[in-house]
Amino acid sequence: MQSEGSAVQSKIHVVKKRAPSVRILRDSEARYRRLFETAQDGILILDAKTGLITDVNPFLMQRLDYSREEFLGKALWEIGLFRDIEASKSAFLELKSSGYIRYEDLPLKTKNGQFISVEFVSNVYRVNRKQVIQCNIRDITARRRAERSEQLIRQAQKMETIGQLTGGIAHDFNNHLAVILGYCEMLEKQQDLSGPARKMVMDIHDAGTSAKDLVRHLLAFSRLQVLHAVPLDLNATVNRLRSMLSRLIGDEVELVTVPGSDLGAIQADPIQIEQILMNLAINSRDAMPQGGRITIETANVEIPDIENDNETWVRHNPAAKLGPCVMLVVSDTGVGMDKETQSRVFEPFFSTKEAGKGTGLGLSTVFGIVKQSAGAICIRSEPGQGTTFKIYFPRCEEAEVVSQWAAAAPLRGGSETILLVDDADTLRGLTRQLLEGCGYTVLDTGQPSEALRIAEQYEGPLPLMITDVMMPGLCGPGLAEKLAAIRPETRVLYTSGCSVDAVFKSGTHTSDHAFLEKPFTRDELARKVREVLDSDSPVYPSAE
């Protein structure tokens, strides 16, 4: 009996000793459950053997918009969270073998189809002699959005700096090109020029013309190009260019157009819209060396909030206007681009082609034209999955669409006196010769202050002043304002290698200001001068 009593006492002692451990375990489980239920990160518990979900916390259910019943008893890839089901199955096998797996930026799909970015960490451990998998899921969508915004700001600043540099170079280079092309044109008109000399002049002229096109690309990227904006119908433009684009891309590439119905008008330069279409078509063709398909679509849209678009978009102009837009889409079935290439694709002189196969200015020109036209451009691409460019132009309401080009005015000279002001001496000398060749009397100077003195002292009529926009001391618009006090009857014709906000606040040419883009030909100068002299518009329009 004594031995039995001792055994009972021993059991009682064991139970008493075990009781605190049970309470500690229960308390620990309660604390874990509270943490599990209140955590601000998603938590999933899976059976390590089957991969089926055994528990899910409220935060993840709320964030992904699924109920507990839709999680429990299912594998992760059965719910529809992942884009790539096979990759998720492979990841599960890797996790079982290694015991740990981590993804720093994994897209998960919510029940309503929205993708969110998460940091996904899984590890395997043992609970009650059974292996389980715990998945910790942290929503990093806001952080990634902030990082993207910061990246976009840095990219915009870089593009702005490059634009200022290229714009300044292009503006100065235009003055030199004007002299080269102008004197070439004069020499070509001489009858006594020998054959070899004429050939050399023509070669110089051709090289100058190529350089002129190059400068225009740089000015387009810098958003300093002069745009002659009119109301346009994109469907009509695409339809008019279809045959030319088909020849441009070749027989190996199929061209498909999908015009939008009841398409609104846009305010844009017809030539530059054609340039956009040609450059994008050439870019797509080069991305399909074995052939493929290019699709051009148009549609009326409300510009999307791309910050909340979870596809692989790169947005290069976050300041674009929101609201009703006309969308132009050019997509291809080509080789596609990785993210690094997409981030640089609009930089001037950046090209993925081998040396000598491209200037790297095609897409930078598109970027500049779109931005100068108050539009937005987005690109979506994946290696091997083709590329899609989407361009959004503000819709132009109640505007009469321009359907054809106006006929060129006949070439006529005159006998009026013209005040010519340009600080580039060589170019001013050429312009004077061209004007005098058309019959005009020319008073010229390189100093704005001297121009005002000449205007004040000249006794005869002075119907026109031709002035460069950017000059030291006093810019063209400032000179015109001072001239109006002395000679209110004098009209003003501005010249420049690029559009300047001091003259055109919108960045595009308007009828309020007479403007001639450098470099210009003799015929272009003669027509513009006659047009201004014969104009019925106000002599000195308001700057408002």
Secondary structure, DSSP 4 states (H G I P E B T S, - for coil): -HHHHHHHHHHHHHHHHHHHHHHHHHHHHHHHHHHHHH-SSEEEEEETTT-BEEEE-HHHHHHHT--HHHHTTSBHHHHT--S-HHHHHHHHHHHHHHSEEEEEEEEEE-TTS-EEEEEEEEEEEEETTEEEEEEEEEE-HHHHHHHHHHHHHHHHHHHHHHHHHHHHHHHHHHHHHHHHHHHHHHHHT-TT--HHHHHHHHHHHHHHHHHHHHHHHHHHHTT-S----EEE-HHHHHHHHHHHHHHHH-TTEEEEEEPPTTPPEEEE-HHHHHHHHHHHHHHHHHT-TT-EEEEEEEEEEEPP-GGG--SSEEES-TTPPPSEEEEEEEEE-S----HHHHHHTTSTT--SSPTTS--S-HHHHHHHHHHHTT-EEEEEE-TTS-EEEEEEEEEETT-PPP-SPPPPPPP-----EEEEE-S-HHHHHHHHHHHHHTT-EEEEES-HHHHHHHHHH--S---EEEEES--SSS-HHHHHHHHHHH-TT-EEEEEESS--TTT-TTSS--TTSEEEESS--HHHHHHHHHHHHT--S-SS----
